[in-house]
Amino acid sequence: RKLRESDLEDFYEYRSDPRVCEFQGYEPIKKENAAEWLKKLKGGEFGKAGEWIQLGVELKEEKKLIGDIGLKNESYDVRVVEFGISFSTKYQGKGLAKEALIKVFEWLFAEKNIHRIIGIMDVENAKMIGLIESLKFRREGKFRESFWDDGKNAWHDEFLYAMLEKDWKNL
């Protein structure tokens, strides 16, 4: 679902956790910045070339936001989508992120006619690598020292993973 301003407390709870941010391109968020960010995301629509949108992952029974999935249609072809995921450490390792990603990927391939989904992740992010490989994404490349991490004061390598629509259908 779309993120809402009413998600502020839950959103802030996991996005301010340094463990959630460890392999992300962002630092732990401050509460006032979280409120601004949620307001800004209200108008985002999927399908705009080069623009990220965020989908909220909610525990239905608790009505609690536990994570978000970012999607960006690539500027060179909107049928190619990059994804990213941020998930509360309290709910990691329970299969919930995998379940959410499967639903989003099914929606992208079946309803949005997406040809290819890509994920770029830190080579040290073993949990995410395990998750994406369990979904049968293919590792297509390694980017050496491709991003600077201010928090760790170091360059990091990343892996590129991808899945084609035809491969998803054949799982």
N, C-alpha and C positions, 0 to 999 in steps of 0.2 A: 504494500500500500504506500501511498504518498506519506511523506513526513508531515507532521502538523506542529504548529506552535505549542500545542498542549503536550507534546513529547519532550519538552525541555528538560525536565528532571531526569528522565530515563536516558535521553540522548547525552546529556552532560555526564551522567554517571559512568557510561562506558567510554565516551570520547575523551574524558579527562584522565583516564587510566593509562599510565605510561606503558603498561604491558600490552594494551590494545594498540598503541601508537608505535610500538617498537619497530615494526616492519612497514610502516606506512609513510607516506610523503607528508605527514603533518605531525605536529607536536601536540601534547595534551592541550585540550581546549580550555579556555577560561569561560566562566558561566555567561558573562555578558556577550562574549563572542559567539557562544552557542546559540543564544537567543537571536542575535542578528543573523546568523547563518540559517537558522530554521525559517525566519521571515523571508530571507532571500530565496530559499528553495521552493516556496509556495507556488510560484508561477511556472516552474520548470516542466517542460513537456518532452517526452521521449521522441527522438527522431531528428532533432536539430543537429546538423553536422558540427562536430567539434565541441559540443556542450555536454557537460556531465549532468545527470539527474541522480537523485538518491531515492531508493525505495526502502521503506521501513520494514523491518522484520519484527513482527509482534507475536507474543505468546497469546493465543486467543483466549484461553481460560483465565489468564491473569490480566489481560488488556495492558500488557507491559511491552514496551519497545526494548528489544534486546540486541539490536544490530541494524545495520543498513548495508545495502548493496548499491554501489555506484555503477552507472551505465553511461557510456559515451559512444555515440555514433561517430565513427572516424570522419574527419573532414575530407579525406580523399575518396570515400565511398561509404554512404550511410548504411549499407548492408553489412558492414563490418563493425562490430561492437566490442569495445574494451570494457571489462568489468573489474571491480574491486569490491572488497568486503571488509567491514569492520564489525566485530562481534564482541559482546560483553564476555569477559573472562569467566564469569559465573556460569555461562551457558555454553562454553566451548567444550568439545569432547563428548557431546551428547547426541550428535547426529543432526542437530537443528540447522546448522549452517549448510550442511549438505542438502538437507530437505529443502531449504529456502532456495539454494542455488538451482537445484533441479527444477523447481517450479518456475523460476525466472527464465532459465534456459529453454524450457518447454514453451513458455509464452513467447520468447524471442523467435524461436525457430518456427513454431506453428502459427502464431498470430501476426507476427511482425515481419515475416519473410526475411529474416536475417540469414545471411549466407555463412558468416564466420564469427565466432566469439573468441576473443583473445584475453589472456590474463598475463600480466607482467609482475613477477614477484621476486623478492630478495632471495638469493640462493641459500641464505641461512634460515629462511622461514620454513622449517621442516613440517610444521603442522599444515600449512597451506599447500605445500607441495604434495604432501600425502593426500590431502582432500581432493585436489584437482586431478591428481593421477588416479584416484579411486573413481573419478567420473570419466576416465578414459581420455582426458585431454592429452595431446601429444606435445612433448617438449620439442620446440622447433629451433631454439637458439639460446645463446648466452651472450649477454651484453656485459662486457668487462668494464668495471669502474664507471658505470653509467649514471649513477646519481650520488650526490654529496649529501651526507647525513650530518647536519649541524650538531645534533645531540651527541653523536658518537665521534664527531670530528674526523670523519673518514669517508673515503669513496667505497661504494658497494657495487657488487656484481648482481645482475638480475637474470632470471630465466624468462623466456617467452614461451607460453603455452597457448595452444589453439585447438578449436574443435570446429569442424565443418558441419553444416546442417545434415548432409548425407551420412556422415559418420554417426551423428547423434541418433538419427532414425534407425540405424542398424545396430544399436546397442541392445 
